[in-house]
Amino acid sequence: MDYMITFSDVMATVITLGLGVIGFFMKRWISDVEQGNKALQQALENTTDSLNEKIEQGNRDIQEKIQKNDEKVNERINKLEENTGKDIQHIKQEINDIKGDFATTFVLREDFFRSMNGVEDKIGKIDNKLDRLLLMGKEK
């Protein structure tokens, strides 16, 4: 019993070997793609970490600038408040000085009328004296 190799046996062997070779290369290609994906994912994570660090550093820089700006603004406000407080104290002192001078500088309405009545009375007396002098001058 001799075994005879037929065309179908050769083709089956060639197809099997071809499928094995294709399977081997497919497995290798898929493995390379997975390794590439892992490397790409690692690079992406590194880039993301680097970007996150840069963003955090930028945020810290911005926070420092904001803090410095707040300190400068607070210094300005404090100086303005101090100057305004001094100005208010100065104005209060001037008002108190003016209030103290009221009694000697300004005359109350009643006091004015009283003194004017006294002046009118004196002018009336002077007028009466002048009239008497004039009458005496005509008699002579």
C-alpha positions in Angstrom: 0.0 0.0 0.0 1.7 2.8 -1.2 0.7 6.2 -0.3 0.5 8.6 -3.1 0.9 12.3 -2.7 -1.8 14.0 -4.6 -2.2 17.6 -5.6 -4.8 18.2 -3.0 -2.3 17.0 -0.3 0.3 19.4 -1.5 -2.2 22.2 -1.7 -3.5 21.4 1.8 0.1 21.5 3.1 0.9 24.7 1.2 -2.3 26.4 2.5 -1.6 25.2 6.0 1.9 26.5 5.9 0.7 29.7 4.3 -1.9 30.1 7.0 0.7 29.4 9.7 3.1 32.0 8.2 0.2 34.5 7.9 -0.9 33.7 11.4 2.7 34.2 12.7 3.1 37.6 11.0 -0.4 38.6 12.1 0.4 37.7 15.7 3.7 39.6 15.4 2.0 42.6 13.8 -0.7 42.7 16.5 2.0 42.4 19.1 3.9 45.3 17.6 0.7 47.4 17.4 0.0 46.7 21.1 3.6 47.7 22.0 3.2 50.8 19.9 -0.1 51.6 21.7 1.6 51.1 25.0 4.5 53.3 24.0 2.1 55.9 22.7 0.0 55.7 25.8 3.1 56.1 28.0 4.3 59.1 25.9 0.8 60.6 26.2 0.8 60.1 29.9 4.3 61.7 30.1 3.2 64.6 28.0 0.0 64.9 30.1 2.1 64.9 33.3 4.5 67.4 31.8 1.6 69.6 30.7 -0.1 69.3 34.1 3.2 70.3 35.8 3.5 73.3 33.5 -0.1 74.3 34.2 0.4 73.9 37.9 3.6 76.0 37.7 1.7 78.6 35.6 -1.1 78.6 38.2 1.4 79.1 41.0 3.0 81.9 39.1 -0.3 83.6 38.5 -1.3 83.1 42.2 2.0 84.7 43.2 1.4 87.6 40.9 -2.1 88.0 42.2 -0.8 87.9 45.8 1.9 90.5 45.0 -0.7 92.7 43.3 -3.1 92.4 46.3 -0.3 93.4 48.6 0.5 96.4 46.5 -3.2 97.4 46.3 -3.6 96.9 50.1 -0.5 99.1 50.7 -2.0 101.8 48.5 -5.4 101.5 50.3 -3.7 101.7 53.7 -1.7 104.8 52.6 -4.9 106.4 51.3 -6.8 105.5 54.4 -4.0 107.0 56.5 -3.9 110.2 54.5 -7.6 110.4 54.5 -7.7 109.9 58.3 -5.1 112.7 58.7 -7.1 115.0 56.4 -10.3 114.3 58.4 -8.5 115.0 61.7 -7.1 118.2 60.2 -10.6 119.3 59.0 -12.1 118.4 62.4 -9.4 120.5 64.1 -10.1 123.5 61.8 -13.9 123.2 62.5 -13.2 123.1 66.2 -11.0 126.2 65.9 -13.7 128.0 63.9 -16.3 127.0 66.6 -14.1 128.4 69.3 -13.7 131.6 67.3 -17.5 132.0 66.9 -17.9 133.8 70.2 -15.3 136.4 69.5 -15.6 136.7 65.7 -19.3 136.5 65.0 -22.2 138.4 66.6 -25.5 136.8 67.5 -28.6 138.4 66.0 -30.0 139.6 69.3 -26.6 141.0 70.3 -26.5 142.9 67.0 -29.9 144.4 67.5 -29.1 145.4 71.0 -25.9 147.1 70.0 -27.6 148.8 67.1 -30.3 150.1 69.4 -27.6 151.6 71.6 -25.9 153.2 68.6 -29.3 154.7 67.5 -29.9 156.1 71.0 -26.5 157.7 71.0 -27.0 159.2 67.5 -30.4 160.5 68.7 -28.7 162.2 71.7 -26.1 163.7 69.4 -28.9 164.9 67.1 -30.7 166.6 70.1 -27.4 168.2 71.2 -26.8 169.5 67.7 -30.4 170.9 67.5 -29.8 172.7 70.8 -26.5 174.1 69.6 -28.1 175.3 66.3 -31.0 176.9 68.2 -28.5 178.7 70.5 -26.5 179.9 67.5 -29.6 181.4 65.9 -30.5 183.2 69.1 -27.2 185.0 69.3 
